[in-house]
Amino acid sequence: MDFNSPVNDAGMLMDDSRIRAHLQTIRELLERDNAVVLMSHQGRPGGRDFVSLRQHAKVLSAYLGQEVKFIDDVMGPYARDSIKSLRPGEAAMLENVRFASEELVEAPLRQQANTYLVRYLSPLFQYYVNDAFATAHRSEPSVVGFPAVLPSAAGRLMEREVAALAKVLDRSLSPKVFVLGGARVADTIKVIENLVRNRLADRILTGGLVGELFTVAKGIMLSTSSMEALERSGALALLPRARRLLMMGAPIEVPVDYKVLEGEEVREEPMGRVSGLIMDVGGGTVDAYSSMVEEAKLVVLRGPMGVVEDPRFREGTEAMIRAAMDCKGYAILGGGHVAAMSGLEPGTSDAKVHISTGAAAFLAFLSGEGLPALEALAGGGRA
């Protein structure tokens, strides 16, 4: 599972949506009279969120309506004895798997299958189920080691994530519109290069720092403050790659206007006459982008259009989320800010929309990178 959740300064859970996203898988396994042991990470060593999973077990117990026994160990004798004592229909949660140092090292599948984590725990189980799409991009022992030695399967959340993202590769769905924003410019450039290389996108609508970079790549100067912000982010180093994509004829659109901040004044300014610090896309851009999204058979929205941490600059992102969810086709929304602002539970999938639980894994898939967790499930197990 991926129960990795935000915590406050006292180390207490602030949001349990990641836990709720896995309930279907856990309930289904328990209802089939299995003894179920849950494994997850939480944070990384040195981070504020690197805490025990004891409170996660309590939260999960409340949602399931039955006790989830907390095992204050990962793979030692106490953990193994506790696992052996479980009866059918009972559930237990191991301590934070990153308390075991092996989990912090990424390596090939076969090497991870030989870790102590896998060697100590795998003999105690009949099956391994991976429901943690948000960690699918990591080649860690808990993700790729067990499928090499146990019959393995994807959980229901993983299944929904993969089914939704498979639509990106479905060439019968056209037009496909990708709305790409946020501040992770290098990652988004890789996404766009993959989309262009494989001709997966009919339109690519940009916002956030991504939109600003492509605006400059088109030869349109921004304000001094905005150019300095691009420089500080490291995005300007990517200008040659952005220009190359445009020269290749990539169907990339940039904002026609921006919402800017100058001193305490907020105003909208047209592209080419920006004088303040860019904080969001403007109303003209929202209207233009929304009309392009409306007729799409598939819309993929990843990353905010502006600085959504400030309530004054959430409007562009909120409008694009509404447009995506109201389009005539199917919408996939990913990334922390976008998923949170959608108002839907992470992992939600229905006939119209999917809200992805994985930010980095979502980006890796769109970039055309292999996801080790899926490769392990497909080829590493004996099932």
Protein Blocks (a to p, Z undefined) as FASTA:
>chain_A
ZZbccddfkopafbfklmmmmmmmmmmmmmnopacdddddedjehiaklccfklmmmmmm
mmnopacddddbfklmklmmmmmmpcehiacddddfklpmklmpccdfklmmmpmklmmm
mmmpfbdcdfblklmmpccfklmmmmmmgccdddfklmmmmmmmmmmmmmkbccddddde
djklmlmmmmmmmmmmnopafbdcdehjllmmmmmmnopacdfklmmmmmmnommmmmmm
mmmmmmnopacdcdfbdcddehjaccdddehiafbdcfbdcfklmmmmmmmmmmpmbdcd
edjfbdfkbmklmmmmmmmmmmmmmmmbdcddedjklmmmnopaehiacfkbccdfbfkl
mmmmmnopacfklmmmmmmmmZZ
